[in-house]
Amino acid sequence: MIKHIVFIRIKGASSEEDKINDLNKLKDALDQLPSQIPEIKSYQTGINISDAATASDAALVAEFESEKALETYKNHPEHIKVLELISSIKGRTSVVDFEF
């Protein structure tokens, strides 16, 4: 099994309200992926509630049966749309993939 963890920071919002709207839009898009990509075995997303300076704004944790399934997810057109959304709101990601 592969665990896929992504941390997302939003840099482009002009106000806190815009940032919250961007994060909600992103979470909605992420939450649709499990119904569109059958390779996803487990999927959780969340918006950060910590006020730590080093905290990311959002995260997702997903599980896949294999590296091949993870690659299928990464290249799926619906996932690519989410990546484009992240880019459009000047988001930055950090990723960790590991076997367990």
MODELLER restraints for C-alpha pairs under 7 A, 6 or more apart:
rsr = mdl.restraints
at = mdl.atoms
rsr.add(forms.Gaussian(group=physical.xy_distance, feature=features.Distance(at['CA:1:A'], at['CA:63:A']), mean=6.83, stdev=0.5))
rsr.add(forms.Gaussian(group=physical.xy_distance, feature=features.Distance(at['CA:1:A'], at['CA:64:A']), mean=5.74, stdev=0.5))
rsr.add(forms.Gaussian(group=physical.xy_distance, feature=features.Distance(at['CA:1:A'], at['CA:65:A']), mean=4.60, stdev=0.5))
rsr.add(forms.Gaussian(group=physical.xy_distance, feature=features.Distance(at['CA:1:A'], at['CA:66:A']), mean=5.56, stdev=0.5))
rsr.add(forms.Gaussian(group=physical.xy_distance, feature=features.Distance(at['CA:1:A'], at['CA:99:A']), mean=5.61, stdev=0.5))
rsr.add(forms.Gaussian(group=physical.xy_distance, feature=features.Distance(at['CA:1:A'], at['CA:100:A']), mean=5.63, stdev=0.5))
rsr.add(forms.Gaussian(group=physical.xy_distance, feature=features.Distance(at['CA:2:A'], at['CA:63:A']), mean=5.56, stdev=0.5))
rsr.add(forms.Gaussian(group=physical.xy_distance, feature=features.Distance(at['CA:2:A'], at['CA:64:A']), mean=5.08, stdev=0.5))
rsr.add(forms.Gaussian(group=physical.xy_distance, feature=features.Distance(at['CA:2:A'], at['CA:65:A']), mean=6.20, stdev=0.5))
rsr.add(forms.Gaussian(group=physical.xy_distance, feature=features.Distance(at['CA:2:A'], at['CA:66:A']), mean=5.87, stdev=0.5))
rsr.add(forms.Gaussian(group=physical.xy_distance, feature=features.Distance(at['CA:2:A'], at['CA:67:A']), mean=6.63, stdev=0.5))
rsr.add(forms.Gaussian(group=physical.xy_distance, feature=features.Distance(at['CA:2:A'], at['CA:97:A']), mean=6.61, stdev=0.5))
rsr.add(forms.Gaussian(group=physical.xy_distance, feature=features.Distance(at['CA:2:A'], at['CA:98:A']), mean=5.52, stdev=0.5))
rsr.add(forms.Gaussian(group=physical.xy_distance, feature=features.Distance(at['CA:2:A'], at['CA:99:A']), mean=4.53, stdev=0.5))
rsr.add(forms.Gaussian(group=physical.xy_distance, feature=features.Distance(at['CA:2:A'], at['CA:100:A']), mean=6.28, stdev=0.5))
rsr.add(forms.Gaussian(group=physical.xy_distance, feature=features.Distance(at['CA:3:A'], at['CA:62:A']), mean=5.81, stdev=0.5))
rsr.add(forms.Gaussian(group=physical.xy_distance, feature=features.Distance(at['CA:3:A'], at['CA:63:A']), mean=4.66, stdev=0.5))
rsr.add(forms.Gaussian(group=physical.xy_distance, feature=features.Distance(at['CA:3:A'], at['CA:64:A']), mean=6.60, stdev=0.5))
rsr.add(forms.Gaussian(group=physical.xy_distance, feature=features.Distance(at['CA:3:A'], at['CA:97:A']), mean=5.56, stdev=0.5))
rsr.add(forms.Gaussian(group=physical.xy_distance, feature=features.Distance(at['CA:3:A'], at['CA:98:A']), mean=5.39, stdev=0.5))
rsr.add(forms.Gaussian(group=physical.xy_distance, feature=features.Distance(at['CA:3:A'], at['CA:99:A']), mean=6.28, stdev=0.5))
rsr.add(forms.Gaussian(group=physical.xy_distance, feature=features.Distance(at['CA:4:A'], at['CA:61:A']), mean=5.73, stdev=0.5))
rsr.add(forms.Gaussian(group=physical.xy_distance, feature=features.Distance(at['CA:4:A'], at['CA:62:A']), mean=5.04, stdev=0.5))
rsr.add(forms.Gaussian(group=physical.xy_distance, feature=features.Distance(at['CA:4:A'], at['CA:63:A']), mean=6.08, stdev=0.5))
rsr.add(forms.Gaussian(group=physical.xy_distance, feature=features.Distance(at['CA:4:A'], at['CA:96:A']), mean=5.97, stdev=0.5))
rsr.add(forms.Gaussian(group=physical.xy_distance, feature=features.Distance(at['CA:4:A'], at['CA:97:A']), mean=4.55, stdev=0.5))
rsr.add(forms.Gaussian(group=physical.xy_distance, feature=features.Distance(at['CA:4:A'], at['CA:98:A']), mean=6.87, stdev=0.5))
rsr.add(forms.Gaussian(group=physical.xy_distance, feature=features.Distance(at['CA:5:A'], at['CA:60:A']), mean=5.75, stdev=0.5))
rsr.add(forms.Gaussian(group=physical.xy_distance, feature=features.Distance(at['CA:5:A'], at['CA:61:A']), mean=4.59, stdev=0.5))
rsr.add(forms.Gaussian(group=physical.xy_distance, feature=features.Distance(at['CA:5:A'], at['CA:62:A']), mean=6.48, stdev=0.5))
rsr.add(forms.Gaussian(group=physical.xy_distance, feature=features.Distance(at['CA:5:A'], at['CA:95:A']), mean=5.67, stdev=0.5))
rsr.add(forms.Gaussian(group=physical.xy_distance, feature=features.Distance(at['CA:5:A'], at['CA:96:A']), mean=5.19, stdev=0.5))
rsr.add(forms.Gaussian(group=physical.xy_distance, feature=features.Distance(at['CA:5:A'], at['CA:97:A']), mean=6.33, stdev=0.5))
rsr.add(forms.Gaussian(group=physical.xy_distance, feature=features.Distance(at['CA:6:A'], at['CA:59:A']), mean=5.47, stdev=0.5))
rsr.add(forms.Gaussian(group=physical.xy_distance, feature=features.Distance(at['CA:6:A'], at['CA:60:A']), mean=5.30, stdev=0.5))
rsr.add(forms.Gaussian(group=physical.xy_distance, feature=features.Distance(at['CA:6:A'], at['CA:61:A']), mean=6.64, stdev=0.5))
rsr.add(forms.Gaussian(group=physical.xy_distance, feature=features.Distance(at['CA:6:A'], at['CA:93:A']), mean=6.49, stdev=0.5))
rsr.add(forms.Gaussian(group=physical.xy_distance, feature=features.Distance(at['CA:6:A'], at['CA:94:A']), mean=5.61, stdev=0.5))
rsr.add(forms.Gaussian(group=physical.xy_distance, feature=features.Distance(at['CA:6:A'], at['CA:95:A']), mean=4.52, stdev=0.5))
rsr.add(forms.Gaussian(group=physical.xy_distance, feature=features.Distance(at['CA:6:A'], at['CA:96:A']), mean=6.55, stdev=0.5))
rsr.add(forms.Gaussian(group=physical.xy_distance, feature=features.Distance(at['CA:7:A'], at['CA:56:A']), mean=5.96, stdev=0.5))
rsr.add(forms.Gaussian(group=physical.xy_distance, feature=features.Distance(at['CA:7:A'], at['CA:58:A']), mean=5.96, stdev=0.5))
rsr.add(forms.Gaussian(group=physical.xy_distance, feature=features.Distance(at['CA:7:A'], at['CA:59:A']), mean=4.50, stdev=0.5))
rsr.add(forms.Gaussian(group=physical.xy_distance, feature=features.Distance(at['CA:7:A'], at['CA:60:A']), mean=6.80, stdev=0.5))
rsr.add(forms.Gaussian(group=physical.xy_distance, feature=features.Distance(at['CA:7:A'], at['CA:93:A']), mean=5.49, stdev=0.5))
rsr.add(forms.Gaussian(group=physical.xy_distance, feature=features.Distance(at['CA:7:A'], at['CA:94:A']), mean=5.14, stdev=0.5))
rsr.add(forms.Gaussian(group=physical.xy_distance, feature=features.Distance(at['CA:7:A'], at['CA:95:A']), mean=6.52, stdev=0.5))
rsr.add(forms.Gaussian(group=physical.xy_distance, feature=features.Distance(at['CA:8:A'], at['CA:56:A']), mean=5.70, stdev=0.5))
rsr.add(forms.Gaussian(group=physical.xy_distance, feature=features.Distance(at['CA:8:A'], at['CA:57:A']), mean=5.74, stdev=0.5))
rsr.add(forms.Gaussian(group=physical.xy_distance, feature=features.Distance(at['CA:8:A'], at['CA:58:A']), mean=5.12, stdev=0.5))
rsr.add(forms.Gaussian(group=physical.xy_distance, feature=features.Distance(at['CA:8:A'], at['CA:59:A']), mean=5.94, stdev=0.5))
rsr.add(forms.Gaussian(group=physical.xy_distance, feature=features.Distance(at['CA:8:A'], at['CA:91:A']), mean=6.43, stdev=0.5))
rsr.add(forms.Gaussian(group=physical.xy_distance, feature=features.Distance(at['CA:8:A'], at['CA:92:A']), mean=5.62, stdev=0.5))
rsr.add(forms.Gaussian(group=physical.xy_distance, feature=features.Distance(at['CA:8:A'], at['CA:93:A']), mean=4.53, stdev=0.5))
rsr.add(forms.Gaussian(group=physical.xy_distance, feature=features.Distance(at['CA:8:A'], at['CA:94:A']), mean=6.63, stdev=0.5))
rsr.add(forms.Gaussian(group=physical.xy_distance, feature=features.Distance(at['CA:9:A'], at['CA:56:A']), mean=5.13, stdev=0.5))
rsr.add(forms.Gaussian(group=physical.xy_distance, feature=features.Distance(at['CA:9:A'], at['CA:57:A']), mean=4.95, stdev=0.5))
rsr.add(forms.Gaussian(group=physical.xy_distance, feature=features.Distance(at['CA:9:A'], at['CA:58:A']), mean=6.79, stdev=0.5))
rsr.add(forms.Gaussian(group=physical.xy_distance, feature=features.Distance(at['CA:9:A'], at['CA:91:A']), mean=5.40, stdev=0.5))
rsr.add(forms.Gaussian(group=physical.xy_distance, feature=features.Distance(at['CA:9:A'], at['CA:92:A']), mean=5.23, stdev=0.5))
rsr.add(forms.Gaussian(group=physical.xy_distance, feature=features.Distance(at['CA:9:A'], at['CA:93:A']), mean=6.46, stdev=0.5))
rsr.add(forms.Gaussian(group=physical.xy_distance, feature=features.Distance(at['CA:10:A'], at['CA:57:A']), mean=6.60, stdev=0.5))
rsr.add(forms.Gaussian(group=physical.xy_distance, feature=features.Distance(at['CA:10:A'], at['CA:89:A']), mean=6.67, stdev=0.5))
rsr.add(forms.Gaussian(group=physical.xy_distance, feature=features.Distance(at['CA:10:A'], at['CA:90:A']), mean=5.97, stdev=0.5))
rsr.add(forms.Gaussian(group=physical.xy_distance, feature=features.Distance(at['CA:10:A'], at['CA:91:A']), mean=4.32, stdev=0.5))
rsr.add(forms.Gaussian(group=physical.xy_distance, feature=features.Distance(at['CA:10:A'], at['CA:92:A']), mean=6.51, stdev=0.5))
rsr.add(forms.Gaussian(group=physical.xy_distance, feature=features.Distance(at['CA:11:A'], at['CA:90:A']), mean=5.40, stdev=0.5))
rsr.add(forms.Gaussian(group=physical.xy_distance, feature=features.Distance(at['CA:11:A'], at['CA:91:A']), mean=5.87, stdev=0.5))
rsr.add(forms.Gaussian(group=physical.xy_distance, feature=features.Distance(at['CA:12:A'], at['CA:89:A']), mean=5.56, stdev=0.5))
rsr.add(forms.Gaussian(group=physical.xy_distance, feature=features.Distance(at['CA:12:A'], at['CA:90:A']), mean=4.86, stdev=0.5))
rsr.add(forms.Gaussian(group=physical.xy_distance, feature=features.Distance(at['CA:13:A'], at['CA:19:A']), mean=4.99, stdev=0.5))
rsr.add(forms.Gaussian(group=physical.xy_distance, feature=features.Distance(at['CA:22:A'], at['CA:89:A']), mean=6.90, stdev=0.5))
rsr.add(forms.Gaussian(group=physical.xy_distance, feature=features.Distance(at['CA:27:A'], at['CA:45:A']), mean=6.82, stdev=0.5))
rsr.add(forms.Gaussian(group=physical.xy_distance, feature=features.Distance(at['CA:29:A'], at['CA:82:A']), mean=6.44, stdev=0.5))
rsr.add(forms.Gaussian(group=physical.xy_distance, feature=features.Distance(at['CA:30:A'], at['CA:82:A']), mean=6.87, stdev=0.5))
rsr.add(forms.Gaussian(group=physical.xy_distance, feature=features.Distance(at['CA:31:A'], at['CA:45:A']), mean=6.98, stdev=0.5))
rsr.add(forms.Gaussian(group=physical.xy_distance, feature=features.Distance(at['CA:33:A'], at['CA:78:A']), mean=6.95, stdev=0.5))
rsr.add(forms.Gaussian(group=physical.xy_distance, feature=features.Distance(at['CA:34:A'], at['CA:40:A']), mean=5.88, stdev=0.5))
rsr.add(forms.Gaussian(group=physical.xy_distance, feature=features.Distance(at['CA:34:A'], at['CA:43:A']), mean=6.87, stdev=0.5))
rsr.add(forms.Gaussian(group=physical.xy_distance, feature=features.Distance(at['CA:37:A'], at['CA:73:A']), mean=6.63, stdev=0.5))
rsr.add(forms.Gaussian(group=physical.xy_distance, feature=features.Distance(at['CA:39:A'], at['CA:64:A']), mean=6.43, stdev=0.5))
rsr.add(forms.Gaussian(group=physical.xy_distance, feature=features.Distance(at['CA:39:A'], at['CA:69:A']), mean=5.51, stdev=0.5))
rsr.add(forms.Gaussian(group=physical.xy_distance, feature=features.Distance(at['CA:39:A'], at['CA:73:A']), mean=6.65, stdev=0.5))
rsr.add(forms.Gaussian(group=physical.xy_distance, feature=features.Distance(at['CA:40:A'], at['CA:62:A']), mean=6.96, stdev=0.5))
rsr.add(forms.Gaussian(group=physical.xy_distance, feature=features.Distance(at['CA:40:A'], at['CA:63:A']), mean=6.29, stdev=0.5))
rsr.add(forms.Gaussian(group=physical.xy_distance, feature=features.Distance(at['CA:40:A'], at['CA:64:A']), mean=5.57, stdev=0.5))
rsr.add(forms.Gaussian(group=physical.xy_distance, feature=features.Distance(at['CA:41:A'], at['CA:63:A']), mean=5.39, stdev=0.5))
rsr.add(forms.Gaussian(group=physical.xy_distance, feature=features.Distance(at['CA:41:A'], at['CA:64:A']), mean=5.45, stdev=0.5))
rsr.add(forms.Gaussian(group=physical.xy_distance, feature=features.Distance(at['CA:42:A'], at['CA:62:A']), mean=5.26, stdev=0.5))
rsr.add(forms.Gaussian(group=physical.xy_distance, feature=features.Distance(at['CA:42:A'], at['CA:63:A']), mean=4.98, stdev=0.5))
rsr.add(forms.Gaussian(group=physical.xy_distance, feature=features.Distance(at['CA:43:A'], at['CA:61:A']), mean=5.78, stdev=0.5))
rsr.add(forms.Gaussian(group=physical.xy_distance, feature=features.Distance(at['CA:43:A'], at['CA:62:A']), mean=4.33, stdev=0.5))
rsr.add(forms.Gaussian(group=physical.xy_distance, feature=features.Distance(at['CA:43:A'], at['CA:63:A']), mean=6.63, stdev=0.5))
rsr.add(forms.Gaussian(group=physical.xy_distance, feature=features.Distance(at['CA:44:A'], at['CA:60:A']), mean=5.50, stdev=0.5))
rsr.add(forms.Gaussian(group=physical.xy_distance, feature=features.Distance(at['CA:44:A'], at['CA:61:A']), mean=5.24, stdev=0.5))
rsr.add(forms.Gaussian(group=physical.xy_distance, feature=features.Distance(at['CA:44:A'], at['CA:62:A']), mean=6.37, stdev=0.5))
rsr.add(forms.Gaussian(group=physical.xy_distance, feature=features.Distance(at['CA:45:A'], at['CA:59:A']), mean=5.71, stdev=0.5))
rsr.add(forms.Gaussian(group=physical.xy_distance, feature=features.Distance(at['CA:45:A'], at['CA:60:A']), mean=4.25, stdev=0.5))
rsr.add(forms.Gaussian(group=physical.xy_distance, feature=features.Distance(at['CA:45:A'], at['CA:61:A']), mean=6.50, stdev=0.5))
rsr.add(forms.Gaussian(group=physical.xy_distance, feature=features.Distance(at['CA:46:A'], at['CA:58:A']), mean=5.62, stdev=0.5))
rsr.add(forms.Gaussian(group=physical.xy_distance, feature=features.Distance(at['CA:46:A'], at['CA:59:A']), mean=5.53, stdev=0.5))
rsr.add(forms.Gaussian(group=physical.xy_distance, feature=features.Distance(at['CA:46:A'], at['CA:60:A']), mean=6.49, stdev=0.5))
rsr.add(forms.Gaussian(group=physical.xy_distance, feature=features.Distance(at['CA:47:A'], at['CA:57:A']), mean=6.00, stdev=0.5))
rsr.add(forms.Gaussian(group=physical.xy_distance, feature=features.Distance(at['CA:47:A'], at['CA:58:A']), mean=4.30, stdev=0.5))
rsr.add(forms.Gaussian(group=physical.xy_distance, feature=features.Distance(at['CA:47:A'], at['CA:59:A']), mean=6.62, stdev=0.5))
rsr.add(forms.Gaussian(group=physical.xy_distance, feature=features.Distance(at['CA:48:A'], at['CA:56:A']), mean=6.69, stdev=0.5))
rsr.add(forms.Gaussian(group=physical.xy_distance, feature=features.Distance(at['CA:48:A'], at['CA:57:A']), mean=5.06, stdev=0.5))
rsr.add(forms.Gaussian(group=physical.xy_distance, feature=features.Distance(at['CA:48:A'], at['CA:58:A']), mean=5.21, stdev=0.5))
rsr.add(forms.Gaussian(group=physical.xy_distance, feature=features.Distance(at['CA:64:A'], at['CA:70:A']), mean=5.92, stdev=0.5))
rsr.add(forms.Gaussian(group=physical.xy_distance, feature=features.Distance(at['CA:73:A'], at['CA:79:A']), mean=6.73, stdev=0.5))
